[in-house]
Amino acid sequence: MKIDLNSDLGESFGVYKIGMDQEVLKYISSANVACGWHAGDSMVMEKTVALAKKNGVAVGAHPGYPDLVGFGRRTLNVTPEEVKTYVKYQVGALLAFTKGAGVRMQHVKPHGAMYNMAAKDYKLALAIAQGIKEVDENLVLMGLANSEMIRAAKDVGLKVANEVFADRAYNDDGSLVARSLPGAVIHDKDVAIKRVIRMVKEGKVESITGKDVDITVESICIHGDNPEALEFAKNIKEALINEGIEISSL
């Protein structure tokens, strides 16, 4: 069995440092690089692409809403037409840096509120997929497993990567529990590891209400924002390898 491990990187901005990108890159196979709207800037984008190349990690764009203050996690009242241009603008920006570094861009993974809204709203999901295809039809759309993003991407002829989360709780419908609710984030690494192994091997995850939910797994998001989370990522990778699961980019 093969599985992709991804992480959201390049989220520092100017003098503000976020995450531990250099360390996280040792444990993942795909990097989602912020494109300057919810986080990141041109210098950080160039540096992150270079670091990913050095570590043999595939690069993808991580476009979000134009919301630096809210880190792209605030719900915006936007039209599908607007979202389409947001995606094209940011993917195009990162594409300049990947081309400059001699790296082929692999995928696009929307960020934060854009991701969560498009997971349930087909029209937004379709706009994202169309925006990606108009830039490069060979890019993979990475989206919440079994969501509207996956359906929309297939409808326009894009390749897809069903994404699951190691440290997030799920609702009965397969959506993520809102971060504002109790139990939304899983802090026990042993619990997270067991859930990941089950998702990969059995295609099931236990929801926050205790119900088994069918899930498709092609990429696992792991976080590395602090030393504890970094250890978390390391342990998940080791557990997967010990189960005979190969870590491989999309």
C-alpha positions as CSV (number, residue, x, y, z in Angstrom):
1,M,0.0,0.0,0.0
2,K,1.1,3.6,-0.7
3,I,-0.1,6.8,0.9
4,D,0.8,10.5,0.6
5,L,1.7,12.6,3.6
6,N,1.1,16.3,3.2
7,S,1.5,19.4,5.3
8,D,0.6,23.1,5.0
9,L,3.8,25.1,4.8
10,G,5.2,28.5,3.8
11,E,2.8,30.2,6.2
12,S,5.3,32.7,7.7
13,F,4.9,36.3,6.6
14,G,7.5,39.1,6.8
15,V,9.1,39.0,10.2
16,Y,6.4,36.6,11.6
17,K,7.5,33.0,11.7
18,I,4.9,30.3,11.7
19,G,5.5,26.5,11.7
20,M,8.7,24.4,11.5
21,D,8.9,23.9,7.8
22,Q,12.5,22.7,7.7
23,E,11.8,19.9,10.2
24,V,8.4,18.9,8.9
25,L,9.8,18.4,5.4
26,K,11.7,15.4,6.7
27,Y,8.5,13.5,7.3
28,I,6.2,14.3,4.4
29,S,5.9,13.6,0.7
30,S,3.9,16.6,-0.4
31,A,4.0,20.3,0.6
32,N,1.0,22.7,0.3
33,V,2.6,26.1,-0.1
34,A,0.7,29.2,1.0
35,C,0.4,31.7,-1.8
36,G,0.4,35.0,0.0
37,W,-3.3,35.7,0.6
38,H,-4.1,33.9,3.9
39,A,-0.4,33.6,4.7
40,G,3.1,33.6,3.2
41,D,4.8,36.1,0.9
42,S,7.0,36.1,-2.1
43,M,10.2,35.5,-0.2
44,V,8.7,32.7,1.9
45,M,7.2,31.1,-1.2
46,E,10.6,31.0,-3.0
47,K,12.3,29.7,0.1
48,T,9.7,27.0,0.7
49,V,9.8,25.7,-2.8
50,A,13.6,25.5,-2.6
51,L,13.4,23.6,0.7
52,A,10.9,21.2,-0.7
53,K,13.1,20.5,-3.7
54,K,16.1,19.9,-1.5
55,N,14.2,17.4,0.5
56,G,12.6,15.6,-2.5
57,V,9.1,16.7,-1.5
58,A,6.4,17.4,-4.1
59,V,5.0,20.9,-4.2
60,G,1.4,22.1,-4.4
61,A,-0.3,25.4,-4.2
62,H,-2.4,26.2,-1.1
63,P,-4.7,29.1,-2.1
64,G,-7.0,30.8,0.4
65,Y,-9.3,33.7,0.8
66,P,-7.7,37.2,0.9
67,D,-7.8,37.3,4.7
68,L,-4.4,37.7,6.3
69,V,-6.0,38.9,9.6
70,G,-8.2,35.8,9.9
71,F,-5.6,33.4,8.5
72,G,-8.1,32.5,5.8
73,R,-10.4,30.8,8.3
74,R,-13.2,33.3,8.2
75,T,-16.2,32.6,6.1
76,L,-16.5,35.2,3.3
77,N,-19.6,36.0,1.2
78,V,-18.0,35.3,-2.2
79,T,-19.3,34.2,-5.6
80,P,-18.1,31.2,-7.5
81,E,-16.7,33.6,-10.2
82,E,-14.6,35.3,-7.5
83,V,-13.3,32.1,-6.1
84,K,-12.3,30.9,-9.5
85,T,-10.1,34.0,-10.0
86,Y,-8.7,33.7,-6.5
87,V,-7.5,30.2,-7.3
88,K,-6.1,31.1,-10.7
89,Y,-4.2,34.1,-9.3
90,Q,-2.6,32.2,-6.4
91,V,-1.8,29.0,-8.4
92,G,-0.2,31.2,-11.1
93,A,1.9,33.0,-8.5
94,L,3.3,29.8,-7.0
95,L,3.8,28.4,-10.5
96,A,6.3,31.2,-11.2
97,F,8.4,30.0,-8.3
98,T,8.2,26.3,-9.1
99,K,9.2,27.1,-12.7
100,G,12.1,29.2,-11.5
101,A,13.3,26.4,-9.3
102,G,12.9,23.7,-11.9
103,V,10.1,22.0,-10.0
104,R,6.9,20.6,-11.4
105,M,3.9,21.7,-9.5
106,Q,2.0,18.5,-8.4
107,H,-1.3,19.6,-6.9
108,V,-3.6,22.3,-5.5
109,K,-5.2,22.1,-2.0
110,P,-7.6,25.0,-1.0
111,H,-7.1,26.4,2.5
112,G,-9.3,27.0,5.5
113,A,-12.7,28.5,4.9
114,M,-12.4,28.1,1.1
115,Y,-11.7,24.4,1.7
116,N,-14.5,23.8,4.1
117,M,-17.1,25.8,2.1
118,A,-16.2,24.1,-1.1
119,A,-16.4,20.7,0.5
120,K,-20.2,21.2,0.9
121,D,-20.9,23.7,-1.9
122,Y,-20.7,22.1,-5.4
123,K,-20.8,25.5,-7.2
124,L,-17.8,26.8,-5.3
125,A,-16.0,23.4,-5.7
126,L,-16.7,23.5,-9.4
127,A,-15.3,27.1,-9.6
128,I,-12.1,25.9,-7.9
129,A,-11.7,22.9,-10.2
130,Q,-12.3,25.0,-13.3
131,G,-9.7,27.6,-12.1
132,I,-7.1,24.9,-11.6
133,K,-7.8,23.3,-15.0
134,E,-7.5,26.6,-16.8
135,V,-4.0,27.0,-15.3
136,D,-2.8,23.4,-15.8
137,E,-5.1,20.5,-16.5
138,N,-2.4,18.1,-15.2
139,L,-2.6,19.4,-11.6
140,V,-4.3,17.2,-9.0
141,L,-7.0,18.7,-6.8
142,M,-6.5,17.7,-3.2
143,G,-9.7,17.9,-1.2
144,L,-11.7,16.5,1.7
145,A,-12.4,12.8,1.1
146,N,-15.7,12.1,-0.7
147,S,-16.7,15.7,-0.7
148,E,-18.1,18.0,-3.3
149,M,-14.6,19.1,-4.2
150,I,-13.7,15.6,-5.3
151,R,-16.9,15.3,-7.3
152,A,-16.4,18.6,-9.0
153,A,-12.8,17.8,-9.9
154,K,-13.8,14.6,-11.5
155,D,-16.6,16.3,-13.4
156,V,-14.1,18.7,-15.1
157,G,-11.6,15.9,-15.8
158,L,-9.0,16.7,-13.1
159,K,-7.2,14.0,-11.2
160,V,-8.0,14.0,-7.5
161,A,-6.5,13.1,-4.1
162,N,-8.9,12.3,-1.3
163,E,-7.5,13.9,1.8
164,V,-8.0,12.8,5.5
165,F,-6.9,14.4,8.7
166,A,-4.9,12.7,11.4
167,D,-5.8,15.1,14.2
168,R,-9.3,16.3,13.3
169,A,-12.7,14.8,14.4
170,Y,-15.3,14.0,11.8
171,N,-19.1,14.5,11.7
172,D,-21.4,11.7,10.7
173,D,-21.5,13.0,7.1
174,G,-17.7,12.9,6.7
175,S,-17.2,16.6,7.1
176,L,-14.8,18.0,9.7
177,V,-16.0,19.1,13.1
178,A,-15.8,22.9,13.4
179,R,-12.7,24.0,15.3
180,S,-14.8,26.0,17.6
181,L,-16.5,22.9,19.0
182,P,-15.2,20.7,21.8
183,G,-13.3,17.6,20.6
184,A,-12.7,19.0,17.1
185,V,-8.9,18.6,17.4
186,I,-7.4,15.3,18.6
187,H,-4.4,15.8,20.9
188,D,-3.6,12.2,21.8
189,K,-1.1,10.9,19.3
190,D,-1.9,7.3,20.0
191,V,-5.5,7.8,19.3
192,A,-4.6,9.7,16.1
193,I,-2.3,6.9,14.9
194,K,-4.9,4.2,15.4
195,R,-7.4,6.3,13.5
196,V,-5.0,6.8,10.6
197,I,-4.1,3.2,10.3
198,R,-7.8,2.2,10.3
199,M,-8.6,4.9,7.7
200,V,-5.9,3.6,5.4
201,K,-6.5,-0.2,5.9
202,E,-10.2,-0.3,6.4
203,G,-11.5,2.8,4.8
204,K,-13.4,3.8,7.9
205,V,-13.2,6.5,10.6
206,E,-15.2,6.8,13.8
207,S,-17.2,10.1,13.9
208,I,-17.5,12.3,16.9
209,T,-20.8,10.6,17.8
210,G,-19.3,7.1,17.6
211,K,-20.6,6.2,14.1
212,D,-18.4,4.4,11.6
213,V,-18.1,6.5,8.4
214,D,-16.8,5.2,5.1
215,I,-13.8,7.2,3.9
216,T,-11.4,7.2,0.9
217,V,-7.7,7.9,1.7
218,E,-5.1,9.0,-0.8
219,S,-3.3,11.7,1.3
220,I,-3.1,12.3,5.0
221,C,-2.6,15.8,6.4
222,I,-0.2,16.1,9.3
223,H,0.6,19.3,11.1
224,G,3.9,20.6,12.4
225,D,3.3,24.0,13.9
226,N,5.1,23.3,17.2
227,P,7.6,20.8,18.7
228,E,4.8,18.6,20.0
229,A,3.1,18.4,16.6
230,L,6.4,17.7,15.0
231,E,6.8,14.6,17.1
232,F,3.2,13.8,16.3
233,A,4.0,13.8,12.6
234,K,7.2,11.7,13.1
235,N,5.2,9.1,15.0
236,I,2.5,8.9,12.4
237,K,5.0,8.3,9.6
238,E,6.8,5.6,11.6
239,A,3.5,3.9,12.4
240,L,2.5,3.8,8.8
241,I,5.9,2.4,7.7
242,N,5.7,-0.2,10.5
243,E,2.4,-1.3,9.1
244,G,4.0,-1.9,5.7
245,I,2.5,1.2,4.1
246,E,4.9,3.1,1.7
247,I,5.0,6.9,1.9
248,S,4.9,8.3,-1.6
249,S,3.9,11.6,-3.2
250,L,0.8,11.7,-5.4
